[in-house]
Amino acid sequence: MRFINYRVHFHRGLLLAAICFALIKTNVAHAIGSNQENQSIEFVNSSVIKSVKLHRLGWELSEQAIELNGKGKLLFSFDDISGNPSTYSYTVTHCDWDWNFSSIFLSDYMDGFEVNEIKDFSYSSGTTMDYTHFQLELPNGDVRLKISGNYLLRVFDTYKPDVILIQRRFVVYEPLTKISVQVRQPSAGEHRYSGQQLDLKVNMEGVRIYDPYTELKTVVCQNYLFQGCLQNVKPIHVQDGEIDYSHPDAIIFEGINEFRLFDTRSIRQPGVGILSVDYQSGAYHVLLKPEESKLNQKYSYYADLNGNFVVGLERSDKSWNEADYLWTYFTLKTPLGGETGKSVYLFGELTGWQLSPDNRMEYSYQRQAYEISLLLKQGAYSYRFVVADNTTGAVDATYFEGSHFDTENSYMVLVYYRPMGSRYDRIIGYQTVSSQR
């Protein structure tokens, strides 16, 4: 018996060593590619992994942020629809303000093990499609974070650690500063009627800052997205511990428009945005109402989800493994116009906030419309249509959506701090605000 136990531990040791070696190679590759656009940092690298979510425990529409040593936790979850799920493991890695790996040791930023298995899973119940739901809380008994900053959560098949299957970002902050932020209509210029401007001040009392221009990095993101943020916003004025970032030409975002909505929580009584629901070949097929361009339409407010989705099944308190998967069909009716040399994408949390071949829409000349179908879990969804230039990669979210200064958007402000001689960036300021507050 001792010999058998020895062999088990020996093979586990070899597996752990192989995982660590594979992760080192992957980390080097990531560092080499660290200057790529932020859109490549978060991804899902598997066709059988669906419904990836990362949010504060108890609030699916929250940002991916928790306070250092606070009571809050993050909940990460996903589904494996393969019918033969893998064993999944994960690592957590500290990054600098620009999402490159920090030059510090594991023991500097966390207590616990470098590689851990995701052990919390459950099988679907009463669904037409079988799947396995995985979830993970952070921090936990295996991972205890010691410092603030940017973090990467990376998931892989335990026995194939050299291929990262899911990569997601989250932040841990210290509430050491007071941030004052207001959203207003730009006073002049080309964005007066289409943009939103932030007046931002940071009170640094209690934090010893010698040179705010070099020691601080301030980042502002719209709708909690880590893509499309205004990076390293520079102070305009510093006096008596207060840093003022407000300027007539600074911190301006396109307001764009409210996200489009649909609701599939009930199959028997179709919700918002649903044209029809049919059952064919062992699966449900949901045809959404055809959409049109909003570019020349007047602005109209309605409550949306700011691009996010919430998994849900009517009359169920176990939606995570009782909600079904539905083939969902999107249609954007428009004459083929100025999209030559460009591609149209479905965009939102439902596509991982990514522009990939899987969410690129195809044009039907017969129906005069862009079309796409996705396999989505039941719930409430919000999304928009964006256009990307095939040569430059430039993305235009206003092409089909229009842009208005009075659109409801949420903003997230992050203040990073690295004093002289430090090896990593802390987050000492965090604040969110709605443009409709």
Beta strands, then each sheet from edge to edge (+ up, - down):
strand 1: 43-44
strand 2: 49-56
strand 3: 65-67
strand 4: 74-80
strand 5: 88-95
strand 6: 110-112
strand 7: 116-117
strand 8: 120-123
strand 9: 132-138
strand 10: 143-145
strand 11: 149-157
strand 12: 164-173
strand 13: 178-184
strand 14: 195-203
strand 15: 216-222
strand 16: 237-239
strand 17: 242-244
strand 18: 252-254
strand 19: 260-263
strand 20: 274-280
strand 21: 283-288
strand 22: 291-292
strand 23: 309-311
strand 24: 325-333
strand 25: 342-347
strand 26: 362-364
strand 27: 369-377
strand 28: 379-389
strand 29: 395-396
strand 30: 410-417
strand 31: 426-434
sheet 1: 1+ 12- 3-
sheet 2: 1+ 12- 11+ 5- 7+
sheet 3: 2+ 4- 9+ 8-
sheet 4: 6+ 10-
sheet 5: 13+ 14- 17+ 16-
sheet 6: 13+ 14- 18+
sheet 7: 15+ 30- 31+
sheet 8: 19+ 28- 23+
sheet 9: 19+ 28- 25+
sheet 10: 19+ 28- 29+
sheet 11: 20+ 21- 24- 22-
sheet 12: 20+ 21- 24- 27+ 26-
end
